[in-house]
Amino acid sequence: MRFSDLTQRIAGDGAAAWDIHYRALALREQGEDILLLSVGDPDFDTPQPIVQSAIDSLLAGNTHYAEVRGKRALREAIARRHHKRSGQRVTADEVTVLAGAQCALFAVAQCILNPGDEVIVAEPMYVTYEAVFGACGAVVVPVPVRPENGFRVLPQDVAALITPRTRALALNSPHNPSGASLPQSTWQALANLCIADDLWLISDEVYSELLFEGTHVSPASLPGMAERTATLNSLSKSHAMTGWRLGWVVAPPSLSAHLENLALCMLYGSPDFIQDAAVVALESDLPELDAMREAYRQRRDLVCECLADCPGIRALKPDGGMFVMVDIRDTGLSAQAFADRLLDRHGVSVLAGEAFGPSAAGHIRLGLVVGAAQLRDACQRIALCAQGLCDELSAEDLCAEQLCAEELMETQVHA
């Protein structure tokens, strides 16, 4: 049977990136001692008041169709929280509720991009980005953000890639996979480019509430940017609600209307009881949120401390998020080969940097998604893996030196 061209555009390296994670899950099911650091799923429980509100809503019979754009009480709560955190005043009419930030990204791309349009994306990029933009026939134009610059995008690099076909710029701050965040000066320079070239900005801010250093800047709050920015966010990371699939887009009313039309034919609204729980999540004073953020910060510091003096590897301290990038180039292996060896010989599952793009080659991404004891254990295993590789390299170098010396002696004898 024949399939559409879409099936080719949504496959590829991004989908294959998860193969090692699935392999790790299979090994764990077979009874192997596997530490899963390959996916950004919090190990914390959703705070109890949120769970209880969903139960209460279910018991109240809220299991019918909800408003397609999202119930007004939730959209108003999102608008208030967005204003509090970004300074940008928005109304409920500028909010569209969708099934997580992943769905929000897909919906925005479908509504602003045509086949052949170019979208400039910071690379390395989250593994689904390429397929999302490819699904609508757009062309991803990567702008490399290199480890030597802390994985931060440089406005001059973006400017050099803008063409008459450029329609949008997509950025994620704090960045996944690196955890790097952008300062206001960079955002202002990027905003100037968007305004000058009439570009959309897709701002993925799902890690904005897990920022440890610096101040989060929401670019839609900058002058001239509200009418051209789609801000994506969700409760998945900040509230440990990955499985609830509740995210949203804050966008100009015209884009919000198109998003509603797309949601009508794609989702027909998010479940009412989940939306009720989301209102509680956004409006309650939950001490668990600060505790989770502090736990992630402590875990980040623990990883950087544990790997600080390990031969062959170097942890890159992130500004925020749930991950740490580790430079393993001195071990002599590619990141994918290192990740495979780490899983097969030491029982730790991480993602190879190449899965996110060539600029992350030679790096692995490990998730801060287990407790301190397990994380320390994982770091010890990573260090052991790296040490073994460095020892092998040293042995190879020694053999090479001995071979050269023998060849030199033989040449002298014959001379």
C-alpha positions as CSV (number, residue, x, y, z in Angstrom):
1,M,0.0,0.0,0.0
2,R,1.1,3.6,-0.7
3,F,1.7,6.2,2.0
4,S,1.8,10.0,1.8
5,D,5.1,12.0,1.5
6,L,4.4,13.2,5.0
7,T,5.5,9.8,6.4
8,Q,9.0,10.5,5.1
9,R,9.1,14.0,6.5
10,I,8.2,12.9,10.0
11,A,10.7,10.0,10.2
12,G,14.5,10.2,10.3
13,D,17.2,10.9,12.9
14,G,14.9,12.6,15.3
15,A,12.7,9.5,15.6
16,A,15.7,7.2,15.7
17,A,17.2,9.2,18.6
18,W,15.0,7.4,21.1
19,D,16.3,3.9,20.0
20,I,18.8,3.7,22.8
21,H,16.1,4.7,25.4
22,Y,13.8,2.0,24.2
23,R,16.7,-0.5,24.3
24,A,17.4,0.6,27.9
25,L,13.8,0.0,28.8
26,A,13.9,-3.5,27.4
27,L,17.1,-4.3,29.3
28,R,15.5,-3.1,32.5
29,E,12.4,-5.2,31.9
30,Q,14.8,-8.2,31.6
31,G,16.1,-7.5,35.1
32,E,19.2,-5.5,34.2
33,D,20.4,-2.8,36.6
34,I,19.8,0.2,34.3
35,L,19.9,3.9,35.2
36,L,17.6,5.8,32.9
37,L,18.9,9.3,32.2
38,S,17.8,9.5,28.6
39,V,14.4,11.1,28.8
40,G,13.2,14.4,30.4
41,D,10.4,12.8,32.5
42,P,10.5,14.2,36.1
43,D,10.8,11.5,38.9
44,F,8.6,13.7,41.1
45,D,4.9,13.0,41.6
46,T,2.4,15.6,40.5
47,P,1.5,17.7,43.6
48,Q,-1.4,16.2,45.4
49,P,-3.8,19.2,45.2
50,I,-3.6,19.0,41.4
51,V,-4.4,15.3,41.4
52,Q,-7.2,15.8,43.8
53,S,-8.8,18.5,41.7
54,A,-8.8,16.2,38.7
55,I,-10.5,13.5,40.8
56,D,-13.1,16.0,42.1
57,S,-13.8,17.2,38.6
58,L,-14.3,13.6,37.3
59,L,-16.6,12.8,40.2
60,A,-18.6,16.0,39.4
61,G,-19.2,14.6,35.9
62,N,-16.9,16.8,33.9
63,T,-16.2,14.2,31.3
64,H,-18.0,15.8,28.3
65,Y,-16.7,18.0,25.5
66,A,-14.9,21.1,26.6
67,E,-14.3,24.4,24.8
68,V,-12.0,23.7,21.8
69,R,-9.7,26.7,22.6
70,G,-9.7,25.8,26.3
71,K,-12.2,26.7,29.0
72,R,-12.1,30.4,29.8
73,A,-11.2,30.0,33.5
74,L,-8.0,28.2,32.4
75,R,-7.1,30.6,29.7
76,E,-7.5,33.5,32.1
77,A,-5.3,31.7,34.6
78,I,-2.6,31.2,31.9
79,A,-2.9,34.8,30.9
80,R,-2.4,36.0,34.5
81,R,0.6,33.7,35.0
82,H,2.1,34.7,31.7
83,H,1.8,38.4,32.7
84,K,3.3,37.8,36.1
85,R,6.3,36.0,34.7
86,S,7.0,37.9,31.5
87,G,5.5,41.4,32.0
88,Q,3.5,41.0,28.8
89,R,-0.2,41.7,29.4
90,V,-2.4,39.3,27.4
91,T,-6.1,38.3,27.5
92,A,-7.8,34.9,27.5
93,D,-8.4,35.5,23.8
94,E,-4.7,35.3,23.1
95,V,-4.4,31.8,24.7
96,T,-5.0,28.5,23.1
97,V,-4.9,25.3,25.2
98,L,-3.4,22.2,23.5
99,A,-2.2,18.8,24.3
100,G,1.2,19.8,25.6
101,A,3.9,22.0,24.2
102,Q,4.8,19.4,21.6
103,C,1.2,19.7,20.1
104,A,1.4,23.5,20.5
105,L,4.6,23.6,18.4
106,F,3.0,21.4,15.7
107,A,-0.1,23.6,15.6
108,V,1.8,26.8,15.4
109,A,4.0,25.5,12.6
110,Q,0.9,24.4,10.6
111,C,-0.6,27.8,11.0
112,I,2.3,30.0,10.0
113,L,4.5,28.0,7.6
114,N,3.9,27.0,4.0
115,P,5.8,24.4,2.0
116,G,9.2,25.8,1.1
117,D,9.2,28.4,3.8
118,E,12.5,28.5,5.8
119,V,12.6,28.4,9.6
120,I,15.8,29.2,11.3
121,V,16.3,26.9,14.3
122,A,19.1,26.9,16.9
123,E,21.1,23.6,16.5
124,P,21.5,21.4,18.4
125,M,17.7,21.3,18.6
126,Y,15.1,19.2,20.4
127,V,14.8,15.9,18.5
128,T,11.2,16.5,17.3
129,Y,11.7,20.0,15.8
130,E,12.9,18.8,12.4
131,A,9.9,16.5,11.9
132,V,7.4,19.1,13.2
133,F,8.6,21.7,10.7
134,G,9.0,19.1,8.0
135,A,5.4,18.0,8.5
136,C,4.2,21.2,6.9
137,G,6.8,21.1,4.2
138,A,9.0,23.9,5.7
139,V,12.8,23.9,5.4
140,V,14.8,23.8,8.6
141,V,17.8,26.1,8.4
142,P,20.1,25.3,11.4
143,V,22.0,28.0,13.1
144,P,24.8,26.3,15.0
145,V,25.2,27.1,18.7
146,R,28.5,25.7,19.7
147,P,29.8,24.5,23.1
148,E,32.6,27.0,22.9
149,N,30.0,29.7,23.2
150,G,28.0,27.9,25.9
151,F,25.5,26.7,23.3
152,R,24.1,30.2,23.0
153,V,22.9,31.6,19.7
154,L,24.6,34.6,18.3
155,P,22.4,37.2,16.5
156,Q,25.0,37.8,13.8
157,D,24.8,34.1,12.9
158,V,21.1,34.3,12.6
159,A,21.3,37.4,10.5
160,A,23.6,35.7,8.0
161,L,21.0,33.0,7.4
162,I,18.0,35.2,6.7
163,T,16.8,35.0,3.0
164,P,13.6,36.2,1.2
165,R,12.2,32.7,2.0
166,T,12.8,33.0,5.7
167,R,9.4,33.0,7.5
168,A,10.2,32.2,11.2
169,L,12.8,31.9,13.9
170,A,12.4,29.1,16.5
171,L,14.3,29.2,19.8
172,N,14.1,27.4,23.1
173,S,15.4,29.2,26.2
174,P,16.5,27.6,28.5
175,H,17.7,25.4,25.7
176,N,17.2,21.7,25.3
177,P,19.6,19.9,25.3
178,S,22.2,22.3,26.8
179,G,20.2,24.3,29.4
180,A,21.7,27.5,28.1
181,S,19.5,30.6,28.4
182,L,19.6,33.9,26.4
183,P,20.2,37.3,28.0
184,Q,18.0,40.3,27.2
185,S,20.7,41.9,25.0
186,T,20.6,38.8,22.7
187,W,16.9,38.7,22.7
188,Q,16.7,42.4,21.8
189,A,19.1,41.9,18.9
190,L,17.1,38.9,17.6
191,A,13.8,40.9,18.0
192,N,15.3,43.7,15.8
193,L,16.0,41.0,13.1
194,C,12.5,39.7,13.3
195,I,11.0,43.2,13.0
196,A,13.3,44.3,10.2
197,D,12.6,41.1,8.1
198,D,9.0,40.6,9.1
199,L,9.6,37.2,10.8
200,W,7.5,35.1,13.2
201,L,9.3,34.1,16.4
202,I,8.4,30.8,18.0
203,S,9.6,31.0,21.6
204,D,9.6,27.6,23.4
205,E,9.7,28.4,27.1
206,V,8.8,25.1,28.7
207,Y,11.9,25.2,30.9
208,S,11.5,28.9,31.9
209,E,10.5,28.0,35.5
210,L,13.5,25.8,35.9
211,L,16.1,28.5,35.6
212,F,18.9,28.6,38.2
213,E,21.1,31.4,37.0
214,G,20.1,34.7,35.4
215,T,16.6,36.0,34.6
216,H,14.2,34.5,32.1
217,V,13.3,36.9,29.3
218,S,10.1,36.2,27.3
219,P,10.8,37.9,23.9
220,A,7.1,38.6,23.3
221,S,7.4,41.3,26.0
222,L,9.9,43.3,24.0
223,P,8.6,46.3,21.9
224,G,7.1,45.3,18.6
225,M,7.2,41.5,19.3
226,A,3.8,40.7,20.8
227,E,2.2,40.7,17.3
228,R,4.7,38.3,15.8
229,T,5.5,35.9,18.6
230,A,4.0,32.6,19.5
231,T,5.0,31.7,23.1
232,L,4.8,28.0,23.9
233,N,4.6,26.6,27.5
234,S,3.2,23.8,29.5
235,L,2.9,22.2,33.0
236,S,5.0,19.2,32.1
237,K,8.3,20.2,33.5
238,S,7.4,22.9,36.1
239,H,4.7,20.8,37.7
240,A,5.8,17.2,37.0
241,M,2.8,16.7,34.7
242,T,4.3,15.2,31.6
243,G,1.6,12.6,31.3
244,W,-1.3,15.1,31.7
245,R,-0.5,16.6,28.2
246,L,-1.5,20.1,29.0
247,G,0.2,23.0,27.2
248,W,-0.7,26.2,25.5
249,V,0.2,29.0,23.0
250,V,0.1,32.7,23.8
251,A,-0.2,34.5,20.5
252,P,-1.8,37.4,18.7
253,P,-5.6,37.1,18.4
254,S,-5.4,36.4,14.7
255,L,-3.1,33.4,15.1
256,S,-5.1,32.2,18.1
257,A,-8.2,32.1,15.9
258,H,-6.4,29.9,13.4
259,L,-5.1,27.6,16.2
260,E,-8.6,27.2,17.4
261,N,-9.7,26.1,13.9
262,L,-6.9,23.6,13.8
263,A,-7.7,22.3,17.3
264,L,-11.3,21.8,16.2
265,C,-10.3,19.4,13.5
266,M,-7.4,17.8,15.3
267,L,-8.2,17.5,19.0
268,Y,-11.7,18.9,19.7
269,G,-10.5,20.3,23.0
270,S,-8.6,19.0,26.0
271,P,-10.4,16.9,28.7
272,D,-12.4,19.1,31.0
273,F,-11.1,17.5,34.2
274,I,-7.5,18.0,33.2
275,Q,-8.2,21.6,32.5
276,D,-9.8,22.0,36.0
277,A,-6.6,20.4,37.5
278,A,-4.5,22.9,35.4
279,V,-6.3,25.8,36.9
280,V,-5.4,24.6,40.4
281,A,-1.8,24.0,39.2
282,L,-1.5,27.6,38.0
283,E,-3.4,29.4,40.8
284,S,-2.3,27.5,43.9
285,D,0.7,28.3,46.1
286,L,2.4,25.0,45.8
287,P,5.6,24.6,47.8
288,E,6.4,21.5,45.8
289,L,7.3,23.7,42.8
290,D,10.2,25.5,44.6
291,A,11.3,22.1,46.1
292,M,11.5,20.5,42.6
293,R,13.4,23.5,41.2
294,E,15.9,23.4,44.1
295,A,16.3,19.6,43.7
296,Y,17.1,20.1,40.0
297,R,19.7,22.7,40.9
298,Q,21.3,20.5,43.5
299,R,21.4,17.6,41.0
300,R,23.0,19.8,38.4
301,D,25.7,20.8,40.9
302,L,26.2,17.2,42.0
303,V,26.8,16.0,38.4
304,C,29.2,18.8,37.7
305,E,31.1,18.1,41.0
306,C,31.2,14.4,40.5
307,L,32.6,14.7,36.9
308,A,34.9,17.7,37.6
309,D,38.2,15.8,37.7
310,C,37.4,12.7,35.6
311,P,39.8,12.0,32.8
312,G,38.4,12.3,29.3
313,I,35.1,14.1,30.1
314,R,33.9,17.6,31.1
315,A,30.5,18.5,32.3
316,L,29.1,21.8,31.0
317,K,27.2,23.6,33.7
318,P,23.7,24.6,32.4
319,D,21.8,27.8,33.4
320,G,18.6,25.8,33.9
321,G,16.5,22.8,32.7
322,M,16.7,19.1,33.5
323,F,19.8,18.1,31.7
324,V,23.6,18.3,31.7
325,M,25.7,18.1,28.6
326,V,29.0,16.2,29.0
327,D,31.9,16.6,26.6
328,I,33.4,13.2,25.9
329,R,35.5,14.0,22.9
330,D,38.8,13.2,24.7
331,T,37.8,9.6,25.1
332,G,38.2,9.0,21.3
333,L,34.7,7.8,20.7
334,S,31.8,9.4,19.0
335,A,28.9,10.3,21.3
336,Q,26.7,7.5,20.0
337,A,29.5,4.9,20.4
338,F,30.1,6.2,23.9
339,A,26.4,6.1,24.8
340,D,26.1,2.5,23.5
341,R,29.2,1.4,25.4
342,L,27.9,3.2,28.6
343,L,24.6,1.3,28.3
344,D,26.0,-2.1,27.4
345,R,28.9,-2.2,29.8
346,H,27.8,0.1,32.7
347,G,24.0,0.2,32.6
348,V,23.5,3.9,32.1
349,S,21.2,5.2,29.4
350,V,21.9,8.7,28.0
351,L,21.3,10.4,24.6
352,A,24.1,11.1,22.1
353,G,24.6,14.7,21.2
354,E,24.4,13.9,17.5
355,A,20.7,13.2,18.0
356,F,20.2,16.9,18.5
357,G,22.5,18.0,15.7
358,P,26.1,18.1,14.5
359,S,27.1,21.0,16.8
360,A,26.6,18.6,19.8
361,A,28.8,15.9,18.4
362,G,31.1,14.5,21.0
363,H,28.7,15.3,23.8
364,I,26.1,13.2,25.7
365,R,23.0,14.5,27.4
366,L,22.1,13.1,30.8
367,G,18.8,13.8,32.5
368,L,18.6,15.0,36.1
369,V,15.6,12.7,36.6
370,V,16.8,10.4,39.4
371,G,17.6,11.1,43.1
372,A,21.0,12.1,44.4
373,A,22.2,8.6,45.2
374,Q,21.3,7.2,41.8
375,L,22.7,10.2,40.1
376,R,26.0,9.8,42.0
377,D,26.1,6.2,41.0
378,A,25.5,7.1,37.3
379,C,28.3,9.6,37.4
380,Q,30.7,7.0,38.8
381,R,29.7,4.6,36.0
382,I,30.2,7.4,33.4
383,A,33.6,8.2,34.9
384,L,34.5,4.5,34.8
385,C,33.5,4.2,31.2
386,A,35.6,7.3,30.3
387,Q,38.6,6.1,32.3
388,G,38.5,2.7,30.5
389,L,38.6,4.4,27.1
390,C,41.4,6.8,28.2
391,D,43.4,3.8,29.4
392,E,42.8,2.1,26.0
393,L,44.0,5.2,24.2
394,S,47.1,5.4,26.4
395,A,47.9,1.7,25.7
396,E,47.4,2.3,21.9
397,D,49.7,5.3,22.1
398,L,52.3,3.3,24.0
399,C,52.2,0.5,21.4
400,A,52.5,3.0,18.6
401,E,55.6,4.6,20.3
402,Q,57.2,1.1,20.8
403,L,56.5,0.2,17.2
404,C,58.0,3.4,15.9
405,A,61.1,2.9,18.1
406,E,61.5,-0.7,16.8
407,E,61.2,0.5,13.2
408,L,63.7,3.2,13.9
409,M,66.2,0.7,15.4
410,E,65.7,-1.7,12.5
411,T,66.4,1.1,10.0
412,Q,69.6,2.1,11.9
413,V,70.8,-1.6,11.9
414,H,70.3,-1.9,8.2
415,A,72.0,1.4,7.6
